[in-house]
Amino acid sequence: MAYDRLLLFNRREFVTMIGTSAAAFSLAAGEPSRALAATQVSPTLSLPPLPYAQNALAPYISENTISFHYGKHHQAYVKNTIDKITGSELEKASLEEIIKITAKNSTLSAVFNNAAQVFNHTFYWNSMKPGGGGEPKGKIGKMINESFGNYSAFVTAFSNAAATQFGSGWAWLVLENDSLKVVKTSNADTPVTTQAKPLIAIDVWEHAYYLDYQNRRADYIKAFVEKLINWDFAEKNLLA
Ligand code: MN
């Protein structure tokens, strides 16, 4: 899949385990040792670079928002995931594997929540670009017309999903059974655990918009749709 490239892990490039075998520790047997975690770096996870400068989406999303959202929130999800998998069997799994495995096991929900948020945020950054938004052309534009009737109906469906997600979560444009759909997910939930292929994501956790829009989530959604959506990314995902 196209977004494999975004996923943060490149076993060959990334790092080194310091210390000895982690095999003694297993998530199945409980939380990995903090002391052990502190001495190791996951071979599979790191914070990916932003695909643009931190001020590139202003004025729609400010540098201040991105510095916190990417530099603190996303970074923390990466660190927490690494801390929680280090020394466990999951250490060698890909991010998507970690998400799928932990989604099925409620005792691993803390790992799931952090790992899924790593995926979701990387996907979100790539779902935007400076000068994006508006009606797409290409195969994605054609499929939007086929699936929703027209672009305006897509905008309504996507904006409604993002606006009505109660509390923290996400809205997504996905491909499922050869048709495009809009879905919303709560908290860290992600289409990665479903049959749907994600094409575009908007983060509607308050941390995504509160510094710029305060409680005006609808204004943030409107800016995302009209000025930021990276349709090239959606098209690439669609064709992958
Ligand atoms: Mn977020």
Residues whose N, C-alpha, C, O or C-beta is under 5 A from the ligand:
A	BS01	MN	D203 W205
